[in-house]
């Protein structure tokens, strides 16, 4: 029996944008300008870049690697003004569920700690469209996380 892994992504760039928009109403969303201007910035995010991130997803990797790559790409690239980690986690959870992989018992404390460390690491990285699925310190952090929780 082969180990589970993601075999399909049904998300569109618009789904990713809309996921980020759901976090805009949170008090935690760092709105530097008005919410209206921030909403426009989120909606302006390049559909082509988001589609490329989805299209280039490594389907042939083991599940823990795939999850780490997803977080590296979508949280690391920093597509949006804020809530990139939350958007990455929410869209990944939806994708895992669509692939029949249970994700409901992930410990919140572990997620918060890993996200905090990921943000610290990300400040020292320059993740662009050419390095979305690279293996670096951020990737390794998320791989360890997913090996423990999924």
N, C-alpha and C positions, 0 to 999 in steps of 0.2 A: 504494500500500500504506500502510495506517495504521500509525503507530508503536505498539509494544506498550504495553499498559497493563493494569491490573488490572480484570477484568470481573466477578469473583466473589470473595467471601470465604466460605469454608466453615467458618471458626472460630466457635465458640460462646463465650460468656462463660466457661463451664466449661473450655474448652480454654486460654483465656488464664490463668485461675487455675492450672490444672495446670502450665502452662509455668512460671509464677512459682514454684510449689512445687518444681519440679525443681532450681531454683537454691538452695533453702533448705539443702540438704546441702552446698553449697559453703562453703569456709572464708571466702570473700569476702562472703557474705551477712551484713549487719549486723544481728545478732540482739541486740536490747536486752533482751529478756525471754527466757524459755525458748523453745526451739524449738517446744514444744507450743503455747504461747500465741501465738507468731508464726504458726504454721500455722493456728490458729483465726482470727487477724486476717486472714490472706490469704483464707481460705475465706469470711469474712464480707463480702468486698468486694462491693459492690452489683452484682448481676447486671444490674439495670436500667441502671446507668451504663455498664457494659461493653457491653451490647447496644446502647445508644444510640450509643456510639462506633463500633460496627461498622455500625449502620444508617445513620448520617449520613456514612459514608465517601464522599468525592467521586470517584465512578466516572468522571466526565466529564473529568477532568484528565489531563495527560500523566504518564507513568510516574514521572519524577523528582520531580514535584510530589506525586504520590500517596505515594511512599515518604517524602518529607519530612513530609507531613501525618500519616502513620501514626506516625512517630517523635515528632512534636510532640504528638500526641494521647496516645499510650500511654506515652511516657517523660515527657512534660511534665506531664500531669495527675497523675502520681505516684499511681496506683491502689493500690500495694502498699508495705509498709514498706521494701523494698529490691529491687534487681534489676529496676527498671523499664526501664532501657535494655536490659539483656540480654533481658528478656521481650519488649520491643517489637521488637528485632532478630530474635529467634528466631521470633516469630509472623509477622513480615513476611517472613522468608525462606521459611517454610512456605507463606505465601500466594503469594509470587512463584512458587515451584515449582509450586503447584497451577494457576497461570495459564500454565505453560509457559515461564517466564522463568528463565534460568540465573543462579545466584547463588553458585556454588561457589568462584570465584577472587577473592573480595574480600580485599584485603590486611589482615591482622590489625593491623599497625602503624597503618595509616590509620584503622581502626575504633576502636582504643584512643585515638588522639589526638582523633578527632572526638567520641567519647563523653565524654572528659575535658572538652573545651571545652563540650559540650552541658550537662554537669552544672553547669559554672561559670555559663553563661548562664541556666540554669533557675532558679538561686537568686534571680535578679532579676526573674523573671516570675511572674505569678499566673494560671496556666492552670486554668480551671474548665470545667465542662460546656458553658458557652456560648462558650468560646473554643478548643475542641479543634482546630479546623481553621483557625485564624488564621495569617496570614503575619507573622512577626516574626523576630527575630535567630536564634532557635533553628531555626525553619523554614528560613531562608536557609542556615544552616550545614549542615543535613541535605540540602537540595537540592543544594548544591555537592558534598557528599560523594557523593550518588547519581549526579550527572552524571559524576563521575569513575570510579566503580566498577561501575556497572551499564550 
